[in-house]
Amino acid sequence: MNIDGLRRSWSLLVEQGDQAPLYFYSTLFAASPEIREMFPTNMAGQRERLFTALGHTVANIDQLPRITEYLRSLGRDHRKFAVRADQYPLLGRALAATFQHFLGPEWTRELADDWSSAFAMIAQIMIDAAAESERTSPPWWVGEVVAHERRTFDVAVLTLRPSYLLPFTPGQSISLSPSASRAWRYYSPANAPRPDGTIELHVRATPGGLVSSRLVYGTTVGDQLHLAAPVGERLALTQAGDRDLVLVAGGTGWAPLKALVEQVAAEGGQRQVSLYVTARSRGDLYDSAYLTEAATRHHWLTVRHLMEPRTGGNGPGGLVDTLAAASGGWRDRHVYLCGGDSMVRATLDSLRDAGFHEGQLHHEGLSTGWYGADWRTQVGSSDQRSHAKVTHER
């Protein structure tokens, strides 16, 4: 398998922009109409996720151990769509047709064979992981809403009780869907695992967001939601070993970091944690009561609130300046960031300039969550890939 050829052809496909995933799904649904029923009416998000996953896989295909766990997680996650093993070849043929359409004469027999082999490997890893998962867990859990609290106009905190235990690691994401919907969206539990199995979610209604608006404005106690298996390890504390931490949260990006704070507390508070929570106004600090109580109760936790301008920038005295000034005393700490794209980008740049190496910086993929960096950036050489900055949409 010619890895350079796979990457170059992917780069050529990326140049087609949104036309490539649109052509792929149009081809797939025309050849297999029954598959269309598995997906939501609005396909924009699904197109992004599929091509992001493919781009992430191609970009890292020479790191098989690393990419294998990613693909296994994808396979387990796709059980919620009721994808069957015999449907993967249909996707492979639609992908080949997409390459042929856009690459024209550059789509050679050798390249077609390489992509066929690569996709077969990807599919088999996902199929095997799904089959293994099927022996121990359902494709989704039913969760009952046992508490629903509107904290601001567009932010709600929900507590769900799954029908039976849904195991997860703090920092992971769980996709959620209203029970009558085919639309799914990822949210990170805002708590460490609890004895009663309940899960706390922080949800902000986003413009055009079918799931988020339904959860904030149209969900009440007693409603039932579907929850899929947890995914992602980028925000897990295992990435930091036993090092002290800096946590930087923006908006509802506070949720997974709250889970990390609870995990540190459950482990006996054996590490120092500096927490920075950014907001555009005092009213946006929707979980301030918990923050005040936690800072008082835990000697190892320091909390600082930072107000950021509504432009999304980091002006004088803002987050970037504050972190840059403090970073000299954090040389051995690991930093976890979660929030809006602009905040994460600026903070990462500031910390890199201050001398932090990539192994100390933990965050999800910009706008595409645990799937990885946007698929349009996942091309070219390893040097290009190393500059692709990767946050969960919150």
N, C-alpha and C positions, 0 to 999 in steps of 0.2 A: 504494500500500500504506500503510495507516494504522498507523504504528509504535506510537502511543499505544494504539490498539485492540488490537494484538497483545500489548503488555505488560500491559494491564489484564486481558485474557482469560486470559493465563498466570497472573497473580496470583490470579484466581478459581479456576483449576484447582489451583494450589498449596495453596489453602485446604482441598482435599480430602485432603491428606496422602498416605499410601501407597496409598489407594484408587485414585488416578488412574493410576499406572503399573501397578497390578494389573489394572485394568479394560482398559487399553490392550493389554497382552500377552494377556489372556484373549480379547479381541476378535480380535486378530491371529491367534492360534493356532486359534481356532474357524473363522475364515474360510480360513486357509491352514495346515492341519496339517503340511505338509511343512517349514515354516519351523521348527517346534518342534525338529526334529532338529539344527538348527544351534547350539542353545544348551545350556548345562549344565543338569543336573537341578535344582540350586538356583539360582533366578533372582533372588534378592535383590540380589546385586551388580550384575547386568545391568540390573535395573530402575533402580537408582540411577544407573548410568552413562548410560543413555539420557536420562533426564529431566534429569540434570545438564548433559549436552551441549546439550539443547534450551534449558534455562534460560540457559546461558552465551551461546548464540547469540542468543536474544531480547533478553537484557540488553545486548548489544553490536551489535545489528543495524544501528544507525546509524553504526557504524564498520566499513564493509565491508572495507577493506584488511586490518584487523586480524583480523576474523572469517574472512576468506577463507582465510588460511593455517591457521587452527585447523581449519576444515572440510576443507581438503585433507589435513591430517594425519589427521583422522578417517577420511576416505575410504581413504587408504592403509592405515591400521590395520585397517579392516573387511575387508580382503582375507583375513585369517586365518580369518574366518567363512565364506568362500566366498559372500559376498553378491553377487547378480547385479543388473545395472542394472534388469531388469524387475521386481525385487522391491521397489524403493523405493516405487512407487505403492501397494503393499499396506500399507506402513507409514503412508503419508499418509492412506489411508482409515481405518485403525484410529485414527489420531490425531484425525481429524475426528469419528469416532464417539464418542471419549472426550470431546471438547469438548461435543458435542451432548448427551451423557448428563448431564454435570455442570452445564453452563451453562443448560440448558433454554431458555426463551424469549429469553435474552440471546445465544444462538447464532444470529445473524442471517445472512441471505444475504450481506450485505456482509462480515461478519466471516469467514464461511466462504470467500469468494473471496480475502480477504487472506491467510488461513492457507494456502490452496491455492497461492497465488503464492509465499509465503515458503518453504513446504516444497519446492516445485518448484525454487526457487533453491538451497536447501540441498542437495537431492538431486543436482542437476546438478553443483555444485562437487565433491561427494564422488565422483560417478561419473567425472568427468573426471580427477580426481587418481588414482583407482584404475586407470583405463585407462593413464594415463601411467606409473604405477609398474610396471604389468605388463610394460612393454617393457624394463625394466632390472633388475627384482629379483623374486624369488619371493614368494608370499604368506606363507611362513615359511621359516626356516632350520632344519636339523637340527643340534643341538649335542651333542657327546659330552662327558660328564663325565670330565675327565682328573684332577681332584683334588677331594676332599671331606673337609673337616676340621671336626669339631665343636669349636667354641671354648668354648661353654658348654652347659648342658643343652638350651637351646632356640635356640641360634644356630649356624649352620654357614656356612662360607665355601666356595663352590664355584668351580672353574675349569672353564669350558666351551670347547671348540674347535668353532666352527661348521664345517659341511661346506665352506663357502667364505666369503670375507670378508664380514663384516657391518659396514658402515660406520656409525659413530655419533659424536656429539659429546659430550665429557664434560658431565655434568649431565642428559643425556637419559635417558628410561626405555625399557625393552624389555619387552614382555609375553612371558610364558613359560608353557608348558603341558607337563605330562607327556605323552608322545607318544600315550598311549591315552585322554587326557582331553579333554573339550570346555571345561574350566575354564581360564581364563587369569588371570594376575596380573602386575602391573607391578613391575619391579625396575630400579634404576639401576646400570649397571656401576660398579664401584669402581676403575676404572683408566682412564687415557687409552688411546687405541688403541695396540696393541702390534704389532711386526713379525710375530709369529707368529699374530696375529688372535685370540688367546685373550681371554676375558672373565671377570672376577672378579665374583661376586655374593655379597652378604651377606644371609642369609635368617634371619629370626626366625620360628619356628613360632607362629602366633596361634591362639587358641581357635576351633575350628570352621573353621579355614583349611585347606581340602582341599589346595591347591597347596603352601602353605608347610610344612605338616606332612609332606607327601610328600617335599619337597626336603630337609628337615632329618633326618627319621627313616627314610625309606624309599628314599633314593637312594644309589647307590654308583658308584664309578669304572667306566666302561664303559657306563652307562645313557645313553640318548638322550632329549633334550628338544626341544620345538619353541620357536623364538624368532621373534617377529614384528618388523617394521620399527620402528626407534627413533622416539619421539615426544617432543614437548615442547621448549621453548626457555627456559623461565623461569629455569632454573639454569645456563644457558650463560654462559661468561665474556664473550661478546660484549655482554651486557647492561651490563657494567661498563667498557667501553672499556679504557683503560690504567691505571685507578685501582688503588690499593692495596685490600686486601681484609680483611674480618673474616668468618671462617667459624664458624658455630655449629651443632654437631652433637649430636643426641640419639639414643642407641641405634644401630640400623642405618641411621639417617638420615646416619650418617657416610659411607656408601658413595659417594653422588654427590660429596660434598665431598672425599673422598680422590681421586676422579678429577680434580677441579679442582686439587688440590695437585700431582698428577702433570703436569697440563697446564702449570701455571706453571713447574715444573722443566724440562719439555721446551722451553719458550720461553726458557730461560736465566735464570730467576729475576729478572726485571726489575721485580718489584713486591714490596712488603712484605705478608706474610700473617700475621694473628693468628688462631690457631685455638683455639676453646674446645670441648672435648668433655665433655658431661655424662653422668653415669651415676648409678645409685642405689647402687652399691657398687663397690669395686675389681674385684670379679669380673666386673662388667658391661663393663669396659674390655677387650673381647675382641680388639682390634687394637693393644694397647699396645706390643708389640714393634716394629711398623712405626712408630708415633708417636715412640717414643724414637729410633729410628734416623734418621727423617726430620728431627727437630728438631736432631740432631747434625750431619747432613750438609748441611743447607740454612741458610745464614746469614740468609736472608730470611724464615724461618719461625719463629714462636714458638708453642709449644703449652702450653696450660694445661688441666688436668683439674679438673672441678668436680663435687662430689658433691651430688646433689639428693635431697630427702626422698622416701620411697616414696609419699607422698600425691600426688606429681606437682606439688607447689607449688614456690614459689621463696622459701624462707625467708631470714632474715638471713644475709648472706654467700654467698647462692646466686647463681645465674646472673644474674638480673635486677639484683640489687644490684651485682654485679661489673661487668656491662656498663654500667650507668648511671654508675658511678664512672669507668670508662675512656673513655666515649664522647666526652668533651671533646676528646681528641686524635685523634679519627677523623672529623672533620667532612667530609673529602673522600673518605672510604672508602666502598666499597660492601659491603653486608652480605648474606651468603648463609646461609639457615637451612634446616635439614631435620631433622625428628624428630617427636615426638609432638605432638598438637594443643595440649595445655596449655602445653608449653614454647614452642612457636612463638607462640601467642597472647600469652603474658606477655612474651616477648622483643620482639615487634613493638610492643606497647603501650609498653614501656620506651624503645625507641629512638625512637618517634614523639614521646614526651614530651620526649626529649632534643634534639629538633629535626631528626631525620632526615626527609627527604622520601621519598615513596613510590618515586621513581625510584631511590633508593639501596638499597631493600629487596627482596630476591629470594627467593622461596619458591614452593612449589607450592600447590595447593588443599587446604584443610583436609579431611582424610578422603577426598577424592575425587581426589587427585593432579592430574595435568596436565589433567584434564577441566574443572577450574574449581571455584569455590565450590559448596557443597551447593545442589542445585536449589531447595530451599525458601527460600533467601535471595536468589535471583536474580530479584527482581521489583521493581516500583515505579520510582521516579525515579532519575536519575543520582546524586543525593545518597545515596539508600539503597544503591545499588550500590557507591559508593565506600567504604562501611564494611564491605562483605563481605570478611572476612579469609580469605585463601586459603593444606596440607602433605600431602604424600604420606603415606599410611598406611605406616608402616615397622615 
